[in-house]
């Protein structure tokens, strides 16, 4: 076999023959970097810290020209069709052989010796290549557009920095392959199972989110045409190693020319376990064999277009949470409004967010002071607590009439340790046509949003006639500030996603399911909220939806597939440290914390929504056993799914 492969290596002198070979030869390929010995340990550490772009297959000994674990009888000096030569971090030329650098001519000076280099002082690094999965994509029925179009794959320098190590630091480079939207799951699964060929995508959707401004102008490779119905999918790329050379400026270095790969003896159809053992190569990402760990792809934003990934196990667990909160002990008919995976998609979008604004407050008891109900604030605080523990910025938005009361609730939550720190509390008032824009964006500039996610939980929602109604059909507009305007304005601001959580259909965000509310809920034609959110989470009690969001975020942040996607496959040695996991677990909702918050609400004179009782109940359901049981079950499902292999 090796004779045929070696002959193929010698005959591959132009990229297009290599590109065809990537799928027709049936053998895995590798990126190659050759560095001076004194930089080798730093580069190995750089690979370890950035395993998606730099999956290390083999590190040679100093001066070694072969790579027995990858290819028998290979000679790295001659077996690539085109090499790049770098001096002081500058590409000085391309050559078809490196043999001249392994000779030892008479050197006139020490400086010339450094620049000429001695092969005995050089170390070769062989890195996985995404060409290794193109054949598998084709076998799975996923079109490979660059091969169809007879071009090199498109490669782009991003604005995403790799995790530095020693002298090496550089931006991530990615390849782009357009994939039909209906085949995204297949493309993700196939490549996830090939971690040594860069694994699953690191971004799916708008290239601008990676800092790529013009797809028609790749930094490496050729332009690939996107076909109607395609979504741009980006994988980490081994050409990142070339950027590392350019930024670290070694006196002498070599690499493959982008697209001109080293052909191994390893069949493309071989499982990842057929690659070199740990004793023969640097440690590499473990291969997941459990089908539950395969990621699934979900659309989370249209503007900008963005998909996210989560393991099948995490997805199934969040769906269990959604089922639990969909129970309807109050027999309000809320299941009629249920839309599957609204909880999952909202959690995915929140996981990608950096700054979240949460609003709550439903003054249903208009004859009392305060008029607010016990549903909403506990769920809002539960979400805020988890978001803060995950490093997000959180702001609470309330009515001016309720500002002092809600500040007292937040202060008490901090004092009792329910909230880890105080959360800014602000109000919004309509002072003109651009009020919402200026509230949501710095200086009213839609390209500079302050928040990337708005969440409304049990918040009075504006009906079609402009009024606000409780479920009895009483107009309470005089008690409600126009926070709905923020959700309306957000629809036209790139980068802001919205979530509404409700249990009756008259809450802010439930406009997404307003036709169901009008036809299926009591007084629906009058009270239905007209303002939609991107995601409408329905629950038997709205607080439960807030608890489920907190649990869902926890599950995503303990899911390696999702964390890898969030971090673009970079810096994975820092993922989910034990102290992080302990903090996240401590910030999940609990029976004790939620009972404490409800007690605080009672002390402020806030009443149960359905009955008006000043008691330990929400929507007419007593905390024990109803609400405490839901919280216990949510925690059991969440923590039961969290294992080291999730």
C-alpha positions in Angstrom: 0.0 0.0 0.0 2.7 2.5 1.0 4.3 2.3 -2.5 1.1 3.5 -4.1 0.7 6.2 -1.6 4.3 7.4 -1.9 3.9 7.5 -5.6 0.8 9.6 -5.2 2.7 11.9 -2.9 5.3 12.4 -5.6 2.8 13.0 -8.3 0.7 15.6 -6.5 2.3 18.8 -7.8 -0.7 21.1 -8.2 -3.5 21.8 -5.7 -6.3 20.8 -8.0 -5.0 17.3 -8.3 -4.6 17.2 -4.5 -8.1 18.6 -4.0 -9.5 15.7 -6.1 -7.3 13.3 -4.3 -8.7 14.5 -1.0 -11.8 12.6 -1.8 -10.6 10.1 -4.4 -7.3 8.8 -2.9 -9.1 7.6 0.3 -6.2 8.6 2.6 -6.1 11.2 5.4 -4.1 14.3 4.9 -2.1 16.6 7.2 -1.0 20.2 7.5 2.8 20.5 8.2 4.8 23.1 10.1 8.6 22.9 10.6 10.1 25.0 13.3 13.5 25.5 15.1 13.9 23.2 18.0 14.0 25.9 20.6 10.4 26.9 19.7 9.0 23.3 19.6 7.8 23.1 23.1 6.0 26.4 22.9 4.3 25.3 19.7 3.3 22.0 21.2 1.7 23.9 24.1 0.0 26.1 21.5 -1.5 23.1 19.9 -2.7 21.7 23.2 -4.4 25.0 24.0 -6.1 25.3 20.6 -7.0 21.7 19.6 -9.7 22.5 17.1 -7.4 24.4 14.6 -4.3 22.5 15.6 -5.1 18.8 16.2 -1.6 17.4 16.6 -1.1 14.0 14.9 2.7 13.7 15.4 5.7 15.7 16.6 9.0 14.6 15.1 12.4 14.4 16.8 14.8 17.1 15.8 16.1 16.5 12.3 13.7 13.6 11.7 12.5 13.5 8.1 10.1 10.5 8.5 6.9 10.1 10.4 6.4 6.3 10.9 3.1 6.5 12.8 1.5 8.4 9.9 3.3 7.2 6.7 6.0 4.6 6.2 9.0 5.5 4.1 7.9 9.1 3.8 10.3 12.0 3.5 8.8 15.3 4.6 11.4 17.2 2.6 10.0 16.0 -0.7 6.5 14.5 -0.2 4.5 17.8 -0.4 3.9 19.4 -3.7 4.7 22.9 -2.5 6.3 24.4 0.6 6.4 27.9 2.0 9.7 29.2 3.4 9.6 31.9 6.1 12.4 34.1 7.4 11.8 36.4 10.4 8.1 35.8 10.0 7.9 36.8 6.3 7.0 34.5 3.5 10.1 34.7 1.3 9.4 32.0 -1.3 7.7 28.8 -2.2 9.6 25.7 -3.2 8.9 22.2 -4.3 11.5 20.6 -2.1 13.3 21.2 1.2 16.2 19.0 0.5 18.6 21.9 0.1 17.9 22.9 3.7 19.2 19.5 4.9 22.6 20.0 3.4 25.4 21.7 5.2 27.2 24.1 2.9 30.1 26.2 4.1 28.6 29.2 6.0 30.4 32.5 5.8 29.1 33.9 9.1 27.0 32.9 12.2 24.2 35.1 11.1 24.0 33.3 7.7 24.0 30.0 9.6 20.9 31.1 11.6 19.1 32.1 8.4 20.1 29.1 6.4 19.2 26.8 9.2 20.2 23.2 9.8 17.7 20.5 9.3 19.1 18.7 12.4 17.8 21.6 14.5 14.3 21.6 13.0 11.2 19.9 14.4 8.2 18.9 12.2 4.6 19.1 13.4 1.9 17.2 11.5 -1.6 18.5 12.1 -5.1 17.2 11.1 -6.7 18.5 8.0 -10.3 19.1 7.1 -9.8 17.5 3.7 -9.9 14.3 5.9 -13.7 14.6 6.3 -14.7 15.8 2.9 -15.1 12.2 1.6 -17.3 11.4 4.6 -19.5 14.4 4.0 -20.0 13.2 0.4 -20.8 9.7 1.6 -23.4 11.2 4.0 -25.1 13.0 1.1 -23.7 16.4 2.0 -22.5 18.3 -1.1 -18.9 19.6 -0.9 -19.2 22.8 -2.9 -15.5 23.5 -3.3 -15.0 20.0 -4.8 -18.1 20.5 -7.0 -16.7 23.8 -8.3 -13.2 22.5 -8.7 -11.6 25.0 -6.4 -9.6 25.1 -3.2 -11.6 25.5 0.0 -12.1 29.1 1.2 -10.0 30.0 4.2 -10.4 33.2 6.3 -8.4 35.0 9.0 -10.9 35.7 11.8 -11.0 38.3 14.6 -11.1 35.5 17.1 -7.8 35.2 19.0 -6.3 31.8 19.7 -5.2 31.0 23.3 -1.5 32.1 23.4 1.3 29.8 24.5 4.9 31.0 24.8 5.9 33.1 21.8 2.8 31.9 19.8 -0.3 34.0 19.5 -2.4 34.6 16.4 -6.0 34.8 15.1 -8.0 31.7 14.4 -8.2 30.7 10.7 -11.3 28.9 9.5 -12.4 27.1 6.4 -15.9 27.8 5.0 -18.0 25.2 3.3 -21.6 26.0 2.3 -24.1 23.4 3.5 -27.8 23.1 2.6 -29.8 24.1 5.8 -31.6 20.7 5.8 -28.2 18.9 6.0 -26.6 20.8 8.8 -27.1 18.1 11.4 -25.5 15.5 9.0 -22.5 17.8 8.4 -22.1 18.4 12.2 -22.4 14.7 13.1 -19.9 13.5 10.4 -17.3 16.1 11.4 -17.8 15.7 15.1 -16.8 12.1 14.7 -13.5 13.2 13.2 -11.8 15.3 15.9 -8.4 14.9 14.4 -9.7 16.5 11.2 -10.8 19.6 13.2 -14.0 18.1 14.5 -17.4 19.8 14.4 -17.9 23.3 13.1 -16.9 26.3 15.3 -19.5 28.6 13.8 -22.6 28.3 11.6 -24.2 31.4 10.2 -23.2 35.0 9.6 -19.5 35.3 8.8 -19.4 38.8 10.3 -19.7 37.2 13.8 -16.2 35.9 13.2 -15.0 39.3 11.9 -15.1 38.1 8.3 -16.5 41.1 6.2 -16.3 39.8 2.7 -16.8 36.1 1.8 -15.7 36.8 -1.8 -12.2 37.6 -0.7 -10.7 34.7 1.2 -7.3 35.2 2.8 -6.2 31.7 1.6 -7.6 29.4 -1.0 -10.3 30.2 -3.5 -13.7 31.7 -3.5 -16.5 29.2 -3.2 -19.9 30.1 -4.4 -22.8 29.7 -2.0 -25.8 28.1 -3.6 -29.5 29.1 -2.8 -30.6 27.4 0.4 -27.0 27.0 1.7 -25.8 28.1 5.1 -22.2 29.2 5.6 -20.5 26.7 7.9 -17.0 27.3 9.4 -14.5 24.8 10.7 -11.2 25.6 12.5 -8.4 25.3 10.0 -4.7 24.2 10.3 -3.6 27.3 8.4 -3.8 28.9 11.8 -0.3 27.4 12.2 0.9 29.7 9.3 -0.5 32.7 11.1 1.4 31.5 14.2 4.6 31.5 12.2 3.9 35.0 10.8 3.2 36.5 14.3 6.1 34.7 16.2 8.7 35.6 13.5 11.1 32.7 13.8 14.4 33.1 12.0 13.5 30.2 9.7 10.4 28.1 9.4 8.6 26.0 6.8 5.0 25.0 6.2 2.9 23.3 3.5 1.5 25.7 1.0 -2.3 26.1 1.9 -4.1 23.4 0.0 -1.0 21.3 -0.7 -1.2 18.7 2.0 0.9 15.8 3.2 -0.8 12.5 2.3 -0.6 9.9 5.0 -0.9 6.1 4.7 -4.0 6.1 6.9 -7.3 5.3 5.1 -9.9 8.1 5.2 -12.4 5.6 6.3 -10.4 4.5 9.4 -11.8 5.3 12.8 -10.0 8.0 14.7 -8.5 5.2 16.9 -6.3 4.2 14.0 -4.4 7.4 14.3 -1.2 7.4 16.3 -1.4 6.3 20.0 -0.7 8.7 22.8 2.8 7.4 23.0 3.5 8.2 19.4 1.9 11.7 19.4 0.8 14.6 21.5 -2.4 14.0 23.5 -5.4 14.7 21.4 -9.1 15.2 22.0 -10.9 12.0 23.0 -13.3 10.5 20.5 -16.9 10.3 21.6 -18.4 7.0 20.9 -21.6 7.5 22.7 -24.3 8.6 20.3 -25.9 10.8 23.0 -22.8 13.0 22.9 -23.2 13.9 19.1 -24.2 17.5 18.8 -27.3 18.7 17.2 -27.7 22.0 15.4 -30.4 24.6 16.1 -31.2 28.0 14.6 -31.1 30.6 17.4 -31.1 34.0 15.6 -32.2 35.3 12.2 -30.5 38.7 12.5 -27.7 38.0 12.5 -28.1 34.4 11.2 -26.7 32.2 13.9 -27.0 28.5 14.7 -25.7 26.8 17.9 -24.8 23.2 18.9 -25.6 21.1 21.9 -25.2 17.4 22.5 -28.1 15.1 22.0 -28.1 14.3 25.8 -28.2 18.0 26.7 -31.0 18.5 24.2 -33.0 15.6 25.6 -32.6 16.8 29.2 -33.7 20.4 28.4 -36.8 18.8 26.7 -37.5 17.0 29.9 -37.4 20.3 31.8 -39.8 21.7 29.2 -42.2 18.9 29.8 -42.1 19.4 33.6 -42.9 23.1 33.5 -45.7 22.4 31.0 -47.7 20.7 33.6 -50.9 22.5 34.4 -52.1 21.8 38.0 -54.1 25.0 37.9 -56.1 23.7 34.9 -55.7 26.9 32.9 -55.3 25.2 29.6 -51.7 26.4 29.0 -50.7 23.3 27.1 -52.6 24.6 24.1 -49.9 27.3 23.8 -46.9 25.0 23.9 -44.4 25.1 21.1 -41.6 22.5 21.4 -38.0 23.6 21.9 -38.8 27.3 22.7 -37.0 26.7 26.0 -34.0 25.0 24.3 -33.6 27.8 21.7 -34.0 30.5 24.2 -31.3 28.9 26.5 -29.0 28.5 23.5 -29.4 32.2 22.6 -28.9 33.3 26.2 -25.8 31.2 26.4 -24.3 33.2 23.5 -25.4 36.5 25.0 -23.1 38.7 27.1 -25.6 41.3 28.4 -29.2 40.5 29.3 -32.1 42.7 30.4 -34.9 41.0 32.4 -38.3 42.5 33.0 -41.2 41.3 35.2 -44.2 42.7 37.0 -47.9 42.1 36.5 -50.1 44.5 38.5 -53.2 42.2 38.4 -54.4 43.3 41.9 -55.2 46.9 40.8 -57.3 47.4 44.0 -54.3 46.7 46.3 -51.1 48.4 47.0 -48.8 47.1 45.8 -50.8 45.6 42.9 -48.2 43.1 41.9 -48.4 39.3 42.1 -46.0 36.7 43.4 -45.5 35.1 39.9 -42.6 36.6 38.0 -40.0 38.1 40.4 -38.8 34.7 41.7 -38.3 33.4 38.2 -36.5 36.6 37.2 -34.1 36.4 40.1 -33.4 32.7 39.4 -32.4 33.5 35.8 -30.4 36.5 36.9 -28.5 34.4 39.5 -27.5 31.8 37.0 -26.6 34.4 34.3 -24.4 36.3 36.7 -22.6 33.0 37.7 -21.9 32.4 34.0 -20.2 35.8 33.7 -23.1 37.6 31.9 -24.1 41.2 32.6 -27.6 41.4 33.9 -29.9 44.4 34.2 -33.5 44.4 35.6 -36.1 46.7 34.0 -39.2 47.7 36.0 -42.1 50.1 36.2 -41.3 53.5 37.8 -44.1 52.9 40.3 -42.5 49.7 41.5 -38.8 50.9 41.5 -38.4 51.2 45.3 -40.2 47.9 46.0 -38.1 45.9 43.5 -34.9 47.5 44.7 -35.8 46.3 48.2 -36.5 42.8 46.9 -33.1 42.7 45.1 -31.2 44.0 48.2 -32.9 41.4 50.3 -32.0 38.6 47.8 -28.3 39.7 48.0 -28.4 39.9 51.8 -29.8 36.3 51.9 -27.2 35.1 49.4 -29.8 34.2 46.7 -28.2 36.7 44.3 -24.4 36.7 44.3 -24.3 40.5 43.7 -26.6 43.5 43.2 -28.2 43.8 39.8 -28.7 47.2 38.2 -32.4 48.2 38.3 -33.7 50.7 35.7 -36.9 52.1 34.3 -38.0 52.9 30.8 -40.4 55.7 29.8 -41.6 56.8 26.5 -40.1 60.3 25.9 -40.3 60.3 22.1 -40.1 58.1 19.0 -36.5 57.1 19.6 -36.8 56.4 23.3 -36.6 52.6 22.9 -33.6 52.9 20.5 -31.7 55.0 22.9 -32.5 52.7 25.8 -31.4 49.6 23.9 -28.3 51.1 22.1 -25.4 53.2 23.0 -26.0 56.8 21.7 -29.1 55.4 19.9 -26.7 53.7 17.4 -28.3 50.4 16.2 -24.9 49.0 15.5 -24.0 49.3 19.2 -26.6 47.5 21.3 -26.3 47.6 25.1 -28.1 44.3 25.4 -28.1 41.2 23.2 -31.0 39.5 24.9 -34.3 40.8 26.5 -36.3 38.5 28.7 -39.8 39.2 29.9 -41.3 36.8 32.6 -44.9 37.3 33.8 -44.8 40.8 32.5 -48.0 42.6 31.5 -48.3 42.5 27.7 -49.9 45.0 25.4 -53.1 43.8 23.7 -54.1 44.5 20.1 -56.1 47.6 21.2 -53.2 49.1 23.0 -54.4 48.3 26.5 -53.1 45.8 29.2 -55.5 43.3 30.7 -55.4 40.8 33.5 -57.0 37.4 32.8 -60.3 38.7 34.1 -60.3 41.2 31.3 -59.7 44.3 33.6 -57.7 47.0 31.9 -54.6 47.9 34.1 -52.8 50.1 31.6 -52.5 52.9 34.1 -50.1 50.7 36.2 -47.9 49.6 33.3 -44.9 51.4 31.7 -44.5 50.8 27.9 -41.6 48.3 28.2 -43.3 46.5 25.3 -41.7 49.2 23.1 -38.3 47.7 23.8 -39.4 44.3 22.4 -40.9 46.0 19.4 -37.8 48.1 18.7 -35.5 45.0 19.2 -37.0 43.3 16.2 -35.2 45.8 14.0 -31.9 45.9 15.8 -29.3 43.4 14.7 -28.0 41.3 17.5 -30.8 41.5 20.0 -32.9 38.4 20.7 -36.0 38.3 22.9 -37.7 35.8 25.1 -41.2 35.9 26.7 -42.3 33.6 29.5 -46.0 33.3 30.3 -48.8 31.1 31.6 -51.9 32.7 30.2 -51.2 34.4 26.9 -51.5 38.0 28.1 -47.8 38.3 29.0 -45.2 40.3 27.1 -43.8 38.1 24.3 -46.8 35.8 24.1 -47.8 37.6 20.9 -45.9 34.9 19.1 -48.8 32.5 19.9 -51.6 35.1 20.0 -53.8 33.3 17.5 -53.9 30.3 19.8 -54.5 32.6 22.8 -57.4 34.3 21.1 -59.1 31.0 20.2 -58.2 28.7 23.1 -57.8 30.8 26.3 -60.5 32.4 28.4 -61.1 36.0 27.3 -58.3 35.4 24.8 -59.7 37.6 22.1 -59.5 40.6 24.5 -56.5 39.9 26.7 -54.0 38.3 24.2 -50.7 40.1 24.1 -50.0 41.4 20.6 -46.2 41.9 21.1 -44.2 38.8 20.1 -40.8 37.6 21.3 -38.5 35.5 19.3 -39.1 32.7 21.8 -42.3 32.2 23.8 -41.8 29.8 26.7 -45.1 28.6 28.2 -45.4 27.1 31.7 -48.0 26.1 34.2 -46.7 29.0 36.3 -44.3 31.5 34.8 -41.8 31.2 37.7 -41.3 27.6 36.6 -40.2 28.9 33.2 -37.5 31.0 34.9 -36.3 28.1 36.9 -36.1 26.0 33.7 -34.1 28.6 31.9 -31.6 28.7 34.8 -31.4 24.9 34.7 -31.1 24.8 30.9 -28.2 27.3 31.0 -26.4 25.1 33.5 -26.8 22.1 31.3 -25.4 23.9 28.3 -22.4 25.1 30.2 -21.7 21.6 31.4 -22.0 20.2 27.8 -18.6 19.9 26.1 -20.1 20.1 22.6 -21.8 23.4 23.4 -18.8 24.8 25.3 -16.5 23.9 22.4 -18.7 25.7 20.0 -19.0 28.8 22.3 -15.2 28.9 22.6 -14.5 28.1 18.9 -12.5 25.1 19.9 -9.9 27.3 21.7 -8.6 27.1 25.2 -10.4 23.9 26.1 -8.1 23.1 28.9 -9.9 25.7 30.9 -13.4 24.3 30.3 -15.6 23.5 33.3 -13.1 23.6 36.1 -14.3 21.9 39.4 -14.6 25.3 41.1 -16.7 26.6 38.2 -19.0 23.6 38.3 -19.4 24.0 42.1 -20.3 27.7 41.7 -22.8 27.0 38.9 -24.4 24.2 40.9 -24.7 26.6 43.9 -26.5 29.1 41.8 -29.2 26.8 40.5 -32.7 27.5 41.9 -33.5 25.5 45.1 -36.5 24.9 47.3 -34.8 26.9 50.1 -33.9 29.9 48.0 -37.3 30.1 46.2 -39.1 29.8 49.6 -36.9 32.6 50.9 -37.7 34.9 47.9 -41.5 34.2 48.2 -41.3 35.1 51.9 -39.6 38.4 50.9 -42.4 39.1 48.5 -45.0 38.5 51.2 -43.2 40.9 53.5 -43.5 43.5 50.7 -47.3 42.9 50.6 -47.2 41.1 47.2 -50.1 38.7 46.7 -50.9 35.4 44.9 -52.1 36.1 41.4 -55.2 34.0 41.2 -56.6 34.3 44.7 -55.2 37.6 46.0 -54.0 35.8 49.2 -51.1 37.3 51.1 -49.7 33.8 51.6 -46.9 31.5 50.6 -48.6 30.7 47.2 -48.3 31.6 43.6 -51.3 31.6 41.2 -53.4 30.0 43.9 -51.0 27.0 44.3 -49.3 26.7 47.7 -45.5 26.6 47.7 -45.6 23.3 49.5 -46.2 20.8 47.9 -46.8 22.2 44.4 -44.0 24.6 43.7 -41.4 22.9 45.9 -42.1 19.6 44.0 -41.6 21.2 40.6 -38.3 22.7 41.8 -37.1 19.4 43.2 -37.9 17.6 39.9 -36.2 20.2 37.8 -33.1 19.9 39.9 -33.2 16.1 39.9 -33.3 16.0 36.1 -30.6 18.7 35.7 -28.1 17.3 38.2 -28.9 13.7 37.2 -27.8 14.5 33.6 -24.6 16.3 34.6 -21.8 13.8 34.5 -18.1 14.3 33.5 -19.0 12.9 30.0 -22.0 15.1 29.3 
